[in-house]
């Protein structure tokens, strides 16, 4: 019995990506250096950040939908992994926004 429990615990992290296979996350965009970027580079950066935020919001909605679809049958390990993934995505979105705002501030300070 202990062998099966140990095997389940060890294999659960490997199965987590399968649970979120339908939700795809866009990579965070490169943020321009506001101290040296041109206006065009800042505009392109702004567009990339807006696209990333929109894509990330769709990703979060997908994770929410997967949780709703799983309902009460969702294993606690998968729920914890999904919530951890969700929170990490929100943290990354916040970080990207903060980085771009700092770049804009540096750009305007020149």
C-alpha positions in Angstrom: 0.0 0.0 0.0 2.8 2.4 0.9 4.5 1.7 -2.4 1.3 2.7 -4.3 0.9 5.9 -2.2 4.6 6.8 -2.8 4.2 6.2 -6.5 1.1 8.3 -6.7 2.9 11.2 -4.8 5.9 11.0 -7.1 3.9 10.8 -10.3 1.4 13.5 -9.5 3.7 16.4 -10.5 4.3 14.7 -13.8 0.6 14.6 -14.5 -0.1 18.2 -13.7 0.8 19.5 -17.2 -1.7 17.1 -18.6 -4.4 18.6 -16.5 -3.7 22.0 -17.9 -2.9 20.8 -21.5 -5.8 22.8 -23.0 -4.7 26.1 -21.4 -1.8 27.7 -23.2 0.2 30.5 -21.7 2.0 33.1 -23.8 5.6 33.9 -22.8 6.2 37.3 -21.1 7.3 40.0 -23.6 10.7 41.6 -23.5 10.4 45.0 -21.8 12.3 47.9 -23.5 14.9 49.8 -21.5 13.1 53.1 -21.0 16.4 54.9 -20.4 17.6 54.2 -24.0 14.6 53.0 -26.0 13.1 55.1 -28.9 9.5 56.2 -28.8 8.7 53.5 -31.4 10.3 50.8 -29.2 8.3 52.0 -26.3 5.1 51.9 -28.4 5.9 48.4 -29.6 6.6 47.4 -26.0 3.3 48.7 -24.9 1.5 46.8 -27.6 3.4 43.6 -26.6 2.5 44.1 -23.0 -1.2 44.7 -23.8 -1.3 41.6 -26.0 0.4 39.6 -23.2 -2.1 40.8 -20.6 -5.0 39.9 -22.8 -3.6 36.5 -23.5 -2.8 35.9 -19.9 -6.4 36.8 -18.9 -7.6 34.2 -21.4 -5.2 31.7 -19.8 -6.6 32.5 -16.3 -10.1 32.1 -17.6 -9.1 28.7 -19.1 -7.7 27.6 -15.7 -10.9 28.7 -14.0 -13.0 26.8 -16.5 -10.9 23.6 -16.0 -11.6 23.9 -12.2 -15.3 24.3 -12.8 -15.3 21.4 -15.2 -13.5 19.2 -12.7 -15.9 20.1 -10.0 -15.9 18.2 -6.8 -14.1 15.3 -8.5 -10.9 17.3 -8.8 -8.1 15.6 -6.9 -6.7 17.9 -4.2 -3.2 17.7 -5.7 -4.5 18.9 -9.1 -6.5 21.7 -7.5 -3.5 22.8 -5.5 -1.3 22.7 -8.7 -3.9 24.6 -10.7 -4.3 27.3 -8.1 -0.5 27.5 -7.8 -0.2 27.9 -11.6 -3.0 30.5 -11.5 -1.3 32.5 -8.8 2.1 32.3 -10.5 0.5 33.6 -13.7 -1.0 36.5 -11.9 2.3 37.3 -10.2 4.0 37.2 -13.6 1.4 39.6 -15.1 1.9 42.0 -12.2 5.6 41.9 -12.6 5.4 42.6 -16.4 3.1 45.5 -15.7 5.4 46.9 -13.0 8.5 46.5 -15.3 6.8 48.3 -18.2 5.6 51.1 -15.9 9.2 51.5 -14.6 10.4 51.6 -18.3 7.8 54.3 -19.1 8.9 56.3 -16.0 12.5 56.1 -17.1 11.6 57.0 -20.7 9.7 60.1 -19.5 12.5 61.1 -17.2 15.0 61.6 -20.1 
